[in-house]
Amino acid sequence: MRRRPSPFLVAAAALLLVVSACTDVEPTAVVRDDPAGADAPTSTTTTDPDAGSDPPPPVGDDLGPDVPADFAALSPWAPCAGSFECATLTVPRDWADPEGDTIDLAVTRHPAEGDRIGSLLVNPGGPGASGVEFTQGFVGSGLPDGLTERFDVVSWDPRGTGGANRVDCTTDQDWLEPDIDPTVEDQADIDLIRTETAAAVARCEQAAGDLLAVVGTRATVRDLDALRGVLGDEGLTYVGYSYGTTIGMEYLRMYPGRVRAMVLDGVSVPGVDPIVDAHVQAQGFERTLDAYLADCPRRATCPLGEDPKATLLDLVARLEAERIEASYQLGVDDAAPRDGTVGVGELYIAVAASLYDDSSWPILDQGLEEALGTPAQGRTLLALRDQYLGRQVDGTWADDADARSTIRCADQAERSEQPEGDLALAEDWAAELPFWGAWFGTGNPGCWGAPEAVEPLLPLDEAALAGLPPVVVIGTTNDPATPYEQAEDAAELIDGSVLVTYEGDVHTAYRSLSDCVDDAVTPYLVDLAVPPSDLVCA
């Protein structure tokens, strides 16, 4: 059976891609030769209390306990993963009932190598990404210099992700099924979307059960403060990437007096109308796609000819009509072979995965060259799609995508009346954004069939984030997933914040990518030396 990779949507595209953590698809998406211009986004911020249905909640927490650490426990640390240590954080399953049932969350740390300041807590984004897995790889391959000497670098698996208490609705076999066409041309497309989405919702309700009611960002923020408390840190020192910035901004709203230092890189502002959010993101991806296409004349690997966008849109039409063979095996030891095909659904995800970092562009070139060749071949495109959705080298699949859509739906009150959403909206967006408009527009506002949100995120206003210590906000000018305008919005919302701008075609910047960014941000985390206002790094 053909399926769409997400349990509660089709708004899908927006929820599938919304804010993925420092995505790194390029190295292992290389397969063996012989296998077994959109308008500038509008602001996402709602500051007018008459603009939304509800005013922002007051600063603080009106549901959970004032001191989450009083209801949490951390097990003894034990060696794991080389120089790391691991432990288990036990917290209330439902923070509205802090003395009731509990849930265990995996935690990892890299102990400070020198004169220790305290803990540096890191979240990679997603939502749905494992903080444990990310941090155990990031410390040696992307974490800027100067942090491991002074901090225990700590992360955790947010509720619904990672270990035993994860949302995992989709089997490995399900992930191998071909993706459906994510855009709508006729009633048959609508019928298929409705059938597949209803089946996915039923599957997730059965697999995840009451866990669906206790995931969400505000519950995760309480977990984060509980972790800070049991670690013994008086104030939180935090770096949040992508969706991790949503966690950070909600922490500022709920616990403004418990922050030592905070870096928000690749901002996703909480509480934004989901249709506005999807539109802004669609504009961001179209803008970055146009940058990729405009760069074609400078890349010998680009196969798209004199009119790259027209060639790409022609390929979309071809793959809507027929699928192409796409078996592959990754070019690493012990890689499991993958038999499959590529259609338009896989193409969209492969292109999206490649736009998070311009270092991935040559691999996308390779995939498009194969698909445009004679005979047409989709192996690299399928490898990009698979890795983005969580396929591991051994052929098993991670659960990130299921957790991602579940957490996003826990964070928004809106629900689509039908799985396909407002098709007139999708048509309008397609006219504005030739490649991404229909894909992002289908299904909005999303979350059809999801349980009612217990604690949806509400819009922020400037009064909600006042009286804070300085916060550093980082925005990348051509970030597709979290457009730069959201960093500007966050800098306006957070009183006393400093905006650092990185000029580039990547998603997130504080990861040993730019000496200019690292040299400005690391002294802030270590010594609380605030970077210059409006710093621009190239």
PyMOL commands that set and color helices and strands:
alter all, ss='L'
color gray80, all
select helices_A, chain A and resi 12-17+27-29+68-71+131-141+172-176+187-213+217-231+243-254+256-258+274-294+296-298+308-321+344-354+358-372+379-389+400-410+423-432+437-441+462-465+484-493+515-527
alter helices_A, ss='H'
color red, helices_A
select strands_A, chain A and resi 73-74+78-80+84-92+102-110+118-123+151-156+236-241+259-265+324-325+341-342+472-476+498-502+535-537
alter strands_A, ss='S'
color yellow, strands_A
deselect
rebuild
show_as cartoon
